[in-house]
Amino acid sequence: MDSQSRDSVVLRMKILFIDDDRMLLGVVGEMLSGIGHQVEMISDPYEAILYSQNKLFDIDLIIADIHMPKMSGITVVRKIREMHPDVAAIFLTGNVDIAVPGTVLRKPCTLAGLEKAIAEVAGGRRQGMVFQA
């Protein structure tokens, strides 16, 4: 496979998308599904943790809103990683002045921004990236 062919390969992932904003959850979930990802959308952080306790849990990536009323996305991901330490994560935030250990995508985000963040995380570079897309 030449380098141009390798660059055109699109990685399909199983994504757990967690956001308390149901409208955003639906829109972004549809965007991700539209580019070939399998997306499980959950609006309640506690429900996401229960979902992750299923022995058939096979999520490649968690995309979580940082600011949710019941529990922060950071805490949700930490709790899920206690059971599934290798799951990758991308955090979403509308706050421009927040320090988060990991990959952060600013809201509102574009499909191109999501694709870039997913590709970067899938490439094994999981920490310290902030995308302004």
DSSP file with accessible surface (Angstrom, degrees, kcal/mol):
  #  RESIDUE AA STRUCTURE BP1 BP2  ACC     N-H-->O    O-->H-N    N-H-->O    O-->H-N    TCO  KAPPA ALPHA  PHI   PSI    X-CA   Y-CA   Z-CA
    1    1 A M              0   0  154      0, 0.0     2,-0.0     0, 0.0     0, 0.0   0.000 360.0 360.0 360.0 127.5    0.0    0.0    0.0
    2    2 A D     >  -     0   0   95      1,-0.1     4,-2.2     4,-0.0     5,-0.2  -0.296 360.0-102.0 -81.0 169.7    1.5    3.4   -1.0
    3    3 A S  H  > S+     0   0   74      1,-0.2     4,-2.2     2,-0.2     5,-0.1   0.861 120.9  53.9 -64.0 -33.5    1.4    6.4    1.3
    4    4 A Q  H  > S+     0   0  153      1,-0.2     4,-1.1     2,-0.2    -1,-0.2   0.929 109.6  47.8 -68.0 -39.6   -1.5    8.0   -0.5
    5    5 A S  H  > S+     0   0   50      1,-0.2     4,-0.6     2,-0.2     3,-0.4   0.913 111.1  51.4 -65.0 -41.3   -3.6    4.9   -0.2
    6    6 A R  H >< S+     0   0  145     -4,-2.2     3,-1.0     1,-0.2    -1,-0.2   0.902 107.3  53.5 -61.8 -39.9   -2.7    4.7    3.5
    7    7 A D  H 3< S+     0   0  134     -4,-2.2    -1,-0.2     1,-0.2    -2,-0.2   0.779 105.8  54.0 -66.5 -26.1   -3.7    8.3    4.0
    8    8 A S  H 3< S+     0   0   86     -4,-1.1     2,-0.3    -3,-0.4    -1,-0.2   0.555  81.6 108.5 -88.5  -6.2   -7.1    7.7    2.5
    9    9 A V    <<  -     0   0   92     -3,-1.0     2,-0.5    -4,-0.6    -3,-0.0  -0.550  59.6-151.0 -71.3 130.0   -8.0    4.8    4.8
   10   10 A V        -     0   0   78     -2,-0.3     2,-0.5    26,-0.0    -2,-0.1  -0.904   8.0-135.6-107.3 126.7  -10.7    5.9    7.3
   11   11 A L        -     0   0   98     -2,-0.5     2,-0.5    26,-0.0   111,-0.1  -0.686  13.6-150.5 -82.3 125.7  -10.8    4.2   10.7
   12   12 A R        -     0   0  129     -2,-0.5     2,-0.3    25,-0.1    25,-0.1  -0.867  21.3-173.5 -96.9 129.8  -14.2    3.2   11.8
   13   13 A M        -     0   0   18     -2,-0.5    25,-2.1    47,-0.0     2,-0.7  -0.861  31.7-122.1-124.7 157.6  -14.7    3.2   15.6
   14   14 A K  E     -a   38   0A  67     -2,-0.3    46,-2.5    23,-0.2    47,-1.8  -0.892  42.6-166.9 -95.4 115.3  -17.2    2.2   18.2
   15   15 A I  E     -ab  39  61A   0     23,-3.2    25,-3.0    -2,-0.7     2,-0.7  -0.899  23.8-155.5-115.5 133.6  -17.9    5.4   20.0
   16   16 A L  E     -ab  40  62A   0     45,-2.7    47,-2.8    -2,-0.4     2,-0.6  -0.935  19.9-165.1-101.1 113.0  -19.6    6.1   23.3
   17   17 A F  E     -ab  41  63A   0     23,-3.0    25,-2.7    -2,-0.7     2,-0.5  -0.913   5.7-173.3-106.7 119.8  -20.8    9.7   23.1
   18   18 A I  E     +ab  42  64A   0     45,-3.1    47,-2.5    -2,-0.6     2,-0.3  -0.955  20.6 138.9-119.3 117.3  -21.9   11.3   26.4
   19   19 A D        -     0   0    0     23,-1.4     6,-0.1    -2,-0.5    49,-0.1  -0.946  45.1-144.3-156.6 134.9  -23.5   14.7   26.6
   20   20 A D  S    S+     0   0   62     -2,-0.3     2,-1.1    47,-0.2    23,-0.1   0.678  84.0  89.4 -74.7 -15.4  -26.4   16.1   28.7
   21   21 A D     >  -     0   0   73      1,-0.2     4,-2.9     2,-0.1     5,-0.2  -0.703  63.1-167.0 -84.2 100.5  -27.5   18.3   25.7
   22   22 A R  H  > S+     0   0  183     -2,-1.1     4,-2.3     1,-0.2    -1,-0.2   0.829  84.2  53.5 -61.9 -34.3  -29.8   15.9   23.9
   23   23 A M  H  > S+     0   0  147      2,-0.2     4,-2.5     1,-0.2    -1,-0.2   0.956 113.0  42.6 -65.4 -48.0  -30.0   18.2   20.8
   24   24 A L  H  > S+     0   0   41      1,-0.2     4,-2.9     2,-0.2     5,-0.5   0.908 111.3  56.8 -63.2 -40.4  -26.2   18.2   20.5
   25   25 A L  H  X S+     0   0   13     -4,-2.9     4,-2.2     1,-0.2    -1,-0.2   0.933 110.9  43.6 -55.8 -46.5  -26.0   14.5   21.3
   26   26 A G  H  X S+     0   0   30     -4,-2.3     4,-2.3     2,-0.2    -2,-0.2   0.923 115.8  46.3 -66.5 -45.5  -28.3   13.8   18.3
   27   27 A V  H  X S+     0   0   80     -4,-2.5     4,-2.1     2,-0.2    -2,-0.2   0.957 118.4  39.9 -64.9 -51.0  -26.6   16.1   15.9
   28   28 A V  H  X S+     0   0    3     -4,-2.9     4,-2.7     1,-0.2     5,-0.2   0.908 114.1  54.9 -68.3 -38.3  -23.1   15.0   16.6
   29   29 A G  H  X S+     0   0    0     -4,-2.2     4,-2.5    -5,-0.5    -1,-0.2   0.918 109.5  47.0 -59.0 -43.6  -24.1   11.4   16.9
   30   30 A E  H  X S+     0   0  129     -4,-2.3     4,-2.6     2,-0.2    -1,-0.2   0.884 110.5  52.8 -65.5 -39.5  -25.7   11.6   13.4
   31   31 A M  H  X S+     0   0   50     -4,-2.1     4,-0.8     2,-0.2    -2,-0.2   0.938 112.1  45.1 -60.2 -46.4  -22.5   13.3   12.1
   32   32 A L  H ><>S+     0   0    0     -4,-2.7     5,-2.1     1,-0.2     3,-0.7   0.908 114.3  48.0 -66.3 -41.7  -20.3   10.5   13.5
   33   33 A S  H ><5S+     0   0   50     -4,-2.5     3,-1.9     1,-0.2    -1,-0.2   0.891 105.3  61.1 -63.8 -37.7  -22.7    7.8   12.2
   34   34 A G  H 3<5S+     0   0   67     -4,-2.6    -1,-0.2     1,-0.3    -2,-0.2   0.720 103.2  49.4 -63.6 -23.1  -22.8    9.5    8.8
   35   35 A I  T <<5S-     0   0   28     -4,-0.8    -1,-0.3    -3,-0.7    -2,-0.2   0.231 130.2 -91.3-103.1  14.5  -19.0    9.0    8.4
   36   36 A G  T < 5S+     0   0   38     -3,-1.9    -3,-0.2     1,-0.3     2,-0.2   0.442  79.9 133.4 101.6   0.7  -19.2    5.4    9.3
   37   37 A H      < -     0   0   12     -5,-2.1     2,-0.6   -25,-0.1    -1,-0.3  -0.548  55.9-125.7 -83.0 151.1  -18.7    5.2   13.1
   38   38 A Q  E     -a   14   0A 126    -25,-2.1   -23,-3.2    -2,-0.2     2,-0.5  -0.873  36.2-164.8 -92.7 120.2  -20.9    3.1   15.3
   39   39 A V  E     -a   15   0A  24     -2,-0.6     2,-0.6   -25,-0.2   -23,-0.2  -0.932  22.3-166.5-121.0 128.5  -22.2    5.5   18.0
   40   40 A E  E     -a   16   0A  81    -25,-3.0   -23,-3.0    -2,-0.5     2,-0.5  -0.957  20.1-157.2-104.9 120.1  -23.9    4.8   21.3
   41   41 A M  E     +a   17   0A  67     -2,-0.6     2,-0.4   -25,-0.2   -23,-0.2  -0.895  16.3 172.9-106.8 125.9  -25.4    8.1   22.6
   42   42 A I  E     -a   18   0A   3    -25,-2.7   -23,-1.4    -2,-0.5    -2,-0.0  -0.998  19.1-170.5-134.2 131.6  -26.1    8.5   26.3
   43   43 A S  S    S+     0   0   16     -2,-0.4    -1,-0.1   -25,-0.2   -25,-0.1   0.602  71.3  70.2 -95.8 -12.9  -27.2   11.7   28.0
   44   44 A D     >  -     0   0   30      1,-0.1     4,-2.0    26,-0.0     3,-0.2  -0.920  67.6-150.2-111.5 122.0  -26.8   10.6   31.6
   45   45 A P  H  > S+     0   0    4      0, 0.0     4,-1.8     0, 0.0    -1,-0.1   0.872  99.4  51.6 -57.6 -38.1  -23.3   10.1   33.0
   46   46 A Y  H  > S+     0   0  121      1,-0.2     4,-2.3     2,-0.2     5,-0.2   0.889 108.0  51.8 -67.5 -37.9  -24.5    7.5   35.5
   47   47 A E  H  > S+     0   0  104      2,-0.2     4,-2.7     1,-0.2    -1,-0.2   0.886 106.9  54.6 -63.5 -37.2  -26.2    5.6   32.6
   48   48 A A  H  X S+     0   0    0     -4,-2.0     4,-2.0     2,-0.2    -2,-0.2   0.906 108.0  48.8 -63.6 -40.0  -22.9    5.7   30.7
   49   49 A I  H  X S+     0   0   19     -4,-1.8     4,-0.9     2,-0.2    -2,-0.2   0.936 111.7  48.9 -66.1 -43.4  -21.1    4.1   33.6
   50   50 A L  H >< S+     0   0  114     -4,-2.3     3,-0.8     1,-0.2     4,-0.4   0.919 109.7  52.9 -60.6 -43.1  -23.7    1.4   33.9
   51   51 A Y  H >< S+     0   0   66     -4,-2.7     3,-1.3     1,-0.2    -1,-0.2   0.903 106.1  53.7 -58.2 -40.1  -23.4    0.8   30.1
   52   52 A S  H 3< S+     0   0    0     -4,-2.0    -1,-0.2     1,-0.3    -2,-0.2   0.697  96.3  67.3 -72.0 -16.9  -19.6    0.4   30.5
   53   53 A Q  T << S+     0   0  114     -4,-0.9    -1,-0.3    -3,-0.8    -2,-0.2   0.618  74.0 110.4 -79.2  -9.5  -20.1   -2.3   33.2
   54   54 A N  S X  S-     0   0   80     -3,-1.3     3,-2.1    -4,-0.4    -3,-0.0  -0.427  73.9-134.2 -65.0 132.1  -21.6   -4.7   30.6
   55   55 A K  T 3  S+     0   0  200      1,-0.3    -1,-0.2    -2,-0.1    -3,-0.0   0.674 105.7  59.7 -66.2 -13.2  -19.2   -7.5   29.9
   56   56 A L  T 3  S+     0   0  135      2,-0.0    -1,-0.3     0, 0.0     2,-0.2   0.297  72.8 137.5 -94.0   9.1  -19.8   -7.0   26.2
   57   57 A F    <   +     0   0   24     -3,-2.1    -5,-0.1    -5,-0.2    -6,-0.0  -0.369  17.0 161.4 -57.3 119.2  -18.5   -3.4   26.4
   58   58 A D        +     0   0   77     -2,-0.2     2,-0.3    29,-0.0   -44,-0.2  -0.168  11.1 152.8-138.0  43.1  -16.3   -3.0   23.3
   59   59 A I        -     0   0   18      1,-0.1   -44,-0.2   -46,-0.1     3,-0.1  -0.565  27.9-167.2 -78.6 135.9  -16.0    0.8   22.9
   60   60 A D  S    S+     0   0   75    -46,-2.5    28,-1.6     1,-0.3     2,-0.3   0.763  72.9  17.9 -86.7 -32.5  -12.9    2.1   21.1
   61   61 A L  E     -bc  15  88A   0    -47,-1.8   -45,-2.7    26,-0.2     2,-0.5  -1.000  58.6-151.9-148.1 138.3  -13.5    5.8   22.1
   62   62 A I  E     -bc  16  89A   0     26,-2.4    28,-2.5    -2,-0.3     2,-0.5  -0.949   7.9-167.8-108.5 131.3  -15.4    7.9   24.5
   63   63 A I  E     +bc  17  90A   0    -47,-2.8   -45,-3.1    -2,-0.5     2,-0.4  -0.989  21.0 176.9-114.4 118.2  -16.4   11.4   23.5
   64   64 A A  E     -bc  18  91A   0     26,-2.4    28,-2.5    -2,-0.5     2,-0.2  -0.983  33.1-125.1-132.2 135.4  -17.7   13.2   26.7
   65   65 A D  E     - c   0  92A   8    -47,-2.5     8,-0.4    -2,-0.4    28,-0.2  -0.508  20.9-145.1 -66.5 137.7  -18.8   16.7   27.5
   66   66 A I  S    S+     0   0    4     26,-2.8     7,-1.6     1,-0.2     2,-0.9   0.934  84.3  54.9 -73.0 -44.9  -16.8   18.1   30.4
   67   67 A H        +     0   0  100     25,-0.4    -1,-0.2     5,-0.2   -47,-0.2  -0.787  65.1 147.5-101.3 103.7  -19.6   20.1   32.0
   68   68 A M        -     0   0   17     -2,-0.9   -24,-0.0    -3,-0.1   -49,-0.0  -0.964  49.9-122.7-129.7 149.4  -22.7   18.0   32.8
   69   69 A P  S    S+     0   0  111      0, 0.0     3,-0.1     0, 0.0    -1,-0.1   0.873 105.7  38.2 -62.6 -40.0  -25.0   18.6   35.8
   70   70 A K  S    S-     0   0  124      1,-0.3     2,-0.3    -3,-0.0   -26,-0.0   0.847 132.3 -11.5 -83.3 -34.4  -24.8   15.2   37.5
   71   71 A M  S    S-     0   0   18     -5,-0.0    -1,-0.3     4,-0.0     2,-0.0  -0.937  73.4-104.2-165.6 141.5  -21.1   14.4   36.9
   72   72 A S     >  -     0   0   39     -2,-0.3     4,-2.3    -3,-0.1    -5,-0.2  -0.335  27.8-121.6 -70.5 153.3  -18.3   15.8   34.9
   73   73 A G  H  > S+     0   0    0     -7,-1.6     4,-2.6    -8,-0.4     5,-0.2   0.838 113.9  59.1 -60.7 -33.3  -17.1   14.1   31.7
   74   74 A I  H  > S+     0   0   54     -8,-0.4     4,-2.3     2,-0.2    -1,-0.2   0.935 107.7  45.1 -62.5 -44.3  -13.7   13.8   33.2
   75   75 A T  H  > S+     0   0   39      2,-0.2     4,-2.7    -9,-0.2     5,-0.2   0.914 111.5  52.8 -66.6 -42.1  -15.1   11.8   36.2
   76   76 A V  H  X S+     0   0    0     -4,-2.3     4,-2.5     1,-0.2     5,-0.2   0.949 111.5  45.8 -58.0 -49.2  -17.2    9.6   33.9
   77   77 A V  H  X S+     0   0    2     -4,-2.6     4,-2.9     1,-0.2    -1,-0.2   0.920 111.6  52.2 -62.3 -42.5  -14.2    8.7   31.8
   78   78 A R  H  X S+     0   0  124     -4,-2.3     4,-1.0    -5,-0.2    -1,-0.2   0.935 111.2  47.1 -59.3 -44.1  -12.0    8.1   34.9
   79   79 A K  H  X S+     0   0   72     -4,-2.7     4,-0.6     1,-0.2     3,-0.4   0.901 113.2  48.0 -66.4 -40.0  -14.7    5.7   36.3
   80   80 A I  H >X S+     0   0    0     -4,-2.5     4,-2.4     1,-0.2     3,-1.3   0.914 107.7  55.9 -67.2 -38.6  -15.0    3.9   32.9
   81   81 A R  H 3< S+     0   0   76     -4,-2.9    -1,-0.2     1,-0.3    -2,-0.2   0.719  93.2  69.3 -68.6 -18.6  -11.3    3.6   32.6
   82   82 A E  H 3< S+     0   0  133     -4,-1.0    -1,-0.3    -3,-0.4    -2,-0.2   0.841 115.1  27.9 -63.4 -29.9  -11.2    1.9   36.0
   83   83 A M  H << S+     0   0   73     -3,-1.3    -2,-0.2    -4,-0.6    -1,-0.2   0.734 137.4  28.4 -97.9 -30.3  -12.9   -1.0   34.2
   84   84 A H    ><  +     0   0   51     -4,-2.4     3,-1.6    -5,-0.1    -1,-0.2  -0.701  67.5 175.5-134.2  77.4  -11.5   -0.4   30.7
   85   85 A P  T 3  S+     0   0   87      0, 0.0    -4,-0.1     0, 0.0    -1,-0.1   0.706  74.5  56.6 -64.6 -19.7   -8.1    1.2   31.1
   86   86 A D  T 3  S+     0   0  131      2,-0.0     2,-0.2    -5,-0.0    -5,-0.1   0.460  74.2 118.4 -93.7  -0.5   -7.3    1.2   27.4
   87   87 A V    <   -     0   0    7     -3,-1.6   -26,-0.2    -7,-0.1     2,-0.1  -0.469  60.5-133.4 -70.3 132.8  -10.3    3.1   26.1
   88   88 A A  E     -c   61   0A   4    -28,-1.6   -26,-2.4    -2,-0.2     2,-0.3  -0.428  22.4-157.8 -80.1 160.9   -9.4    6.4   24.4
   89   89 A A  E     -c   62   0A   3    -28,-0.2    14,-0.6    37,-0.1     2,-0.4  -0.999  18.9-168.4-146.0 146.6  -11.2    9.7   25.2
   90   90 A I  E     -cd  63 103A   0    -28,-2.5   -26,-2.4    -2,-0.3     2,-0.4  -0.995  20.1-148.0-127.3 132.9  -11.9   13.1   23.7
   91   91 A F  E     -cd  64 104A   7     12,-2.9    14,-3.2    -2,-0.4     2,-0.4  -0.851   4.7-151.5-104.1 141.5  -13.4   15.8   25.9
   92   92 A L  E     +cd  65 105A   1    -28,-2.5   -26,-2.8    -2,-0.4   -25,-0.4  -0.893  22.6 163.4-108.5 140.3  -15.8   18.5   24.6
   93   93 A T  E     - d   0 106A   0     12,-1.7    14,-3.2    -2,-0.4     5,-0.0  -0.990  38.6-158.2-154.2 148.2  -16.1   21.9   26.2
   94   94 A G  S    S+     0   0   55     -2,-0.3     2,-0.6    12,-0.2    12,-0.1   0.467  74.8  97.6 -96.1  -6.9  -17.4   25.4   25.4
   95   95 A N        -     0   0   68      1,-0.1     3,-0.5     2,-0.0    12,-0.0  -0.722  56.2-166.1 -87.0 121.8  -15.0   26.8   28.1
   96   96 A V  S    S+     0   0   92     -2,-0.6     2,-0.2     1,-0.2    -1,-0.1   0.673  80.6  58.2 -82.6 -15.8  -11.9   28.2   26.5
   97   97 A D  S    S+     0   0  144      2,-0.1     2,-0.4     0, 0.0    -1,-0.2  -0.348  77.7 116.4-112.3  53.8   -9.9   28.5   29.8
   98   98 A I        -     0   0   41     -3,-0.5     2,-0.6    -2,-0.2    -5,-0.0  -0.956  52.8-145.3-124.6 138.2  -10.0   25.0   31.1
   99   99 A A        +     0   0   99     -2,-0.4    -2,-0.1     2,-0.0    -3,-0.0  -0.914  26.0 173.1-102.1 120.5   -7.0   22.6   31.7
  100  100 A V        -     0   0   22     -2,-0.6     2,-1.3     2,-0.2    28,-0.2  -0.992  35.7-125.3-129.4 133.1   -7.9   19.0   30.9
  101  101 A P  S    S+     0   0   96      0, 0.0     2,-0.3     0, 0.0    -2,-0.0  -0.644  83.4  18.2 -77.9  96.0   -5.5   16.1   30.9
  102  102 A G  S    S-     0   0    9     -2,-1.3     2,-0.4     2,-0.0    25,-0.2  -0.919 107.6 -20.2 143.8-164.9   -6.1   14.7   27.5
  103  103 A T  E     -d   90   0A   0     23,-0.7   -12,-2.9   -14,-0.6     2,-0.4  -0.647  56.9-169.6 -84.0 129.0   -7.6   15.6   24.1
  104  104 A V  E     -de  91 130A   3     25,-2.7    27,-2.5    -2,-0.4     2,-0.5  -0.970  11.4-166.4-125.1 135.4  -10.0   18.5   24.1
  105  105 A L  E     -de  92 131A   0    -14,-3.2   -12,-1.7    -2,-0.4     2,-0.2  -0.984  23.7-129.6-119.7 126.2  -12.3   19.6   21.3
  106  106 A R  E     -d   93   0A  28     25,-1.9   -12,-0.2    -2,-0.5    27,-0.1  -0.544  34.6 -93.3 -77.7 139.0  -13.9   23.1   21.7
  107  107 A K  S    S+     0   0   52    -14,-3.2     2,-0.1    -2,-0.2     3,-0.0  -0.742 106.2  46.9 -88.9 146.2  -17.6   23.5   21.2
  108  108 A P  S    S-     0   0  124      0, 0.0     2,-0.3     0, 0.0    -2,-0.1   0.570  86.5-176.4 -73.3 147.3  -19.1   24.2   18.8
  109  109 A C        -     0   0   24     -2,-0.1     2,-0.2    -4,-0.1    -2,-0.1  -0.750  17.1-135.8-113.0 157.6  -17.2   21.7   16.8
  110  110 A T     >  -     0   0   69     -2,-0.3     4,-2.4    23,-0.1     5,-0.2  -0.645  28.3-110.5-102.7 165.9  -17.3   20.8   13.1
  111  111 A L  H  > S+     0   0   59     -2,-0.2     4,-2.9     1,-0.2     5,-0.2   0.922 121.3  53.4 -61.4 -40.9  -17.3   17.5   11.5
  112  112 A A  H  > S+     0   0   67      1,-0.2     4,-2.4     2,-0.2    -1,-0.2   0.903 108.4  49.9 -61.5 -39.7  -13.7   18.2   10.2
  113  113 A G  H  > S+     0   0    1      2,-0.2     4,-2.4     1,-0.2    -1,-0.2   0.910 111.3  48.3 -65.6 -41.7  -12.7   18.9   13.8
  114  114 A L  H  X S+     0   0    0     -4,-2.4     4,-2.8     2,-0.2     5,-0.2   0.935 111.6  49.5 -62.2 -46.5  -14.2   15.7   15.1
  115  115 A E  H  X S+     0   0   84     -4,-2.9     4,-2.6     1,-0.2    -2,-0.2   0.911 111.6  49.1 -60.9 -41.4  -12.6   13.7   12.3
  116  116 A K  H  X S+     0   0  118     -4,-2.4     4,-2.4    -5,-0.2    -1,-0.2   0.936 112.8  46.6 -64.3 -45.7   -9.2   15.2   13.1
  117  117 A A  H  X S+     0   0    0     -4,-2.4     4,-2.6     2,-0.2     5,-0.2   0.922 113.5  48.9 -64.2 -42.3   -9.4   14.6   16.8
  118  118 A I  H  X S+     0   0    7     -4,-2.8     4,-3.0     1,-0.2     5,-0.2   0.932 111.5  49.5 -63.4 -43.9  -10.6   11.0   16.3
  119  119 A A  H  X S+     0   0   60     -4,-2.6     4,-1.6    -5,-0.2    -1,-0.2   0.913 111.9  48.6 -62.2 -41.2   -7.8   10.4   13.8
  120  120 A E  H  <>S+     0   0   48     -4,-2.4     5,-1.6     2,-0.2    -2,-0.2   0.929 114.2  44.8 -65.1 -44.8   -5.2   11.8   16.3
  121  121 A V  H ><5S+     0   0    3     -4,-2.6     3,-1.9     1,-0.2    -2,-0.2   0.926 112.0  52.3 -66.1 -42.0   -6.5    9.8   19.2
  122  122 A A  H 3<5S+     0   0   40     -4,-3.0    -1,-0.2     1,-0.3    -2,-0.2   0.826 101.3  62.9 -63.9 -27.3   -6.7    6.6   17.0
  123  123 A G  T 3<5S-     0   0   52     -4,-1.6    -1,-0.3    -5,-0.2    -2,-0.2   0.397 122.6-105.2 -78.9   3.8   -3.1    7.3   16.1
  124  124 A G  T < 5S+     0   0   53     -3,-1.9     2,-1.2     1,-0.2    -3,-0.2   0.447  87.2 121.0  90.0   1.9   -2.1    6.8   19.7
  125  125 A R      < +     0   0  142     -5,-1.6    -1,-0.2     1,-0.2    -2,-0.1  -0.675  30.6 156.6 -97.6  83.9   -1.4   10.5   20.5
  126  126 A R        +     0   0   97     -2,-1.2   -23,-0.7    -5,-0.1     2,-0.4   0.591  42.4  61.9 -89.4 -15.8   -4.0   10.7   23.4
  127  127 A Q  S    S+     0   0  152    -25,-0.2   -24,-0.1    -3,-0.2   -23,-0.0  -0.882  90.8  15.5-124.7 150.7   -2.8   13.5   25.5
  128  128 A G  S    S+     0   0   69     -2,-0.4     2,-0.4   -28,-0.2   -25,-0.2   0.617  78.1 130.1  80.8  17.2   -2.2   17.2   25.4
  129  129 A M        -     0   0   33     -3,-0.2   -25,-2.7   -27,-0.1     2,-0.4  -0.872  32.0-174.0-109.7 136.3   -4.1   18.2   22.2
  130  130 A V  E     -e  104   0A  70     -2,-0.4     2,-0.5   -27,-0.2   -25,-0.2  -0.996   9.2-159.6-125.6 125.4   -6.6   21.0   21.9
  131  131 A F  E     -e  105   0A  16    -27,-2.5   -25,-1.9    -2,-0.4     2,-0.3  -0.907  10.3-164.1-109.1 130.4   -8.4   21.4   18.6
  132  132 A Q              0   0  144     -2,-0.5   -27,-0.1   -27,-0.2    -1,-0.0  -0.392 360.0 360.0-103.5  49.3  -10.1   24.7   17.7
  133  133 A A              0   0   40     -2,-0.3   -23,-0.1   -27,-0.1    -2,-0.1  -0.738 360.0 360.0-102.6 360.0  -12.3   23.3   15.0
